[in-house]
Amino acid sequence: DEVIESNFLVAGSLCGFACLFYELPRYPSDSAVEFCGPVTIVDGLYDSHGEGFNDCVTAVHACCSEESQLLIAVGTHSGRVLLFQPTLSITAYCMAASESKKAKTKYLHSKIDELRDEISSIEGNLATLDERIEEYRNSINKLRNESYFEGECS
């Protein structure tokens, strides 16, 4: 199966931060699309004029370089353009997250199977106990009937 590439969504805030959401890579046979994030790109931007005010993020763009490395450009109200290149490839991170998710899913499926087996065993034990209870009830009723008839005859 060929892996479908991830989609990225970047967002900025007038409060001076930008973040990234990303789609976990998936195989064509997978129907569900799952997004993760947010991953902080930058936080706490201040005005470059030194007045101590927060600088606003006015534009954010994500693209891939020729080497398939994610690049993120952040434009600010004060006129700065900041370029970010994540040290960890987001695609590699997505793949690791996807593999981790698959491992967790496999583990949970095995636990579900174990619990189903345990439920079947308990149901079998309940059926056996129900049979024994019915046998005890029959024995008790038989003993009651025998003692009832013995009392009449004497």
Secondary structure, 3 states (H helix, E strand, C coil): CCCECCCEEEEECCCCCEEEEEECCECCCCCCCCEEEEEEEECCCECCCCCCCECCEEEEEEEECCCCCEEEEEEECCCCEEEECCCCCHHHHHHHHHHHHHHHHHHHHHHHHHHHHHHHHHHHHHHHHHHHHHHHHHHHHHHHHHHHHHHHHC
